[in-house]
Amino acid sequence: MTYLLTTGAEQAFSYPTFAVIVGVVGFIAAAGLGSLAWYNSKRPPGWEDKERPNVVPGIDTQQ
């Protein structure tokens, strides 16, 4: 009986840490991909003449 209680307690502490890491990595990935999509999309009013950062690859939309 003691084995079951200690095994469950050991696993309970590792799960929230893993969930937080997955959440943080997911947030960073979503923010990065969202930024790429925004930079490659049509410019909002007032931003039409702004330059695209060198880090963002250009996508040819004229097909």
C-alpha positions in Angstrom: 0.0 0.0 0.0 2.8 2.4 0.8 4.4 1.7 -2.6 1.2 2.9 -4.4 1.1 6.1 -2.3 4.7 7.0 -2.9 4.7 6.2 -6.6 1.6 8.4 -7.1 3.2 11.2 -5.2 6.4 11.1 -7.2 4.5 11.2 -10.5 2.3 14.0 -9.3 5.2 16.4 -8.9 6.7 15.8 -12.4 3.4 16.4 -14.3 2.8 20.1 -13.7 6.4 20.9 -14.6 6.1 19.1 -17.9 2.7 20.8 -18.6 4.3 24.2 -17.9 7.2 23.5 -20.2 4.8 22.3 -23.0 2.7 25.4 -22.5 5.6 27.8 -22.7 7.1 26.1 -25.7 3.7 26.1 -27.4 3.2 29.8 -26.7 6.6 30.7 -28.1 5.9 28.6 -31.2 2.5 30.2 -31.7 3.8 33.7 -31.2 6.7 33.1 -33.7 4.5 31.5 -36.4 1.9 34.2 -35.9 4.5 36.9 -36.3 5.7 35.3 -39.6 2.2 35.1 -40.8 1.5 38.7 -39.9 4.7 40.0 -41.6 3.8 38.1 -44.8 0.2 39.2 -44.8 -1.3 42.4 -46.4 -0.1 45.4 -44.5 -2.6 47.2 -42.2 -3.4 50.9 -43.1 -0.4 53.0 -42.4 2.1 50.1 -42.7 2.1 49.7 -46.5 5.4 51.3 -47.1 7.3 49.7 -44.2 10.1 47.3 -44.8 9.9 43.6 -43.9 12.6 42.5 -41.4 15.5 40.5 -42.9 14.7 37.6 -40.6 11.3 37.0 -42.2 11.4 35.2 -45.6 9.5 36.7 -48.5 6.6 34.8 -50.0 5.6 35.4 -53.6 1.8 35.8 -53.6 1.5 36.8 -57.3 0.6 33.5 -58.9 
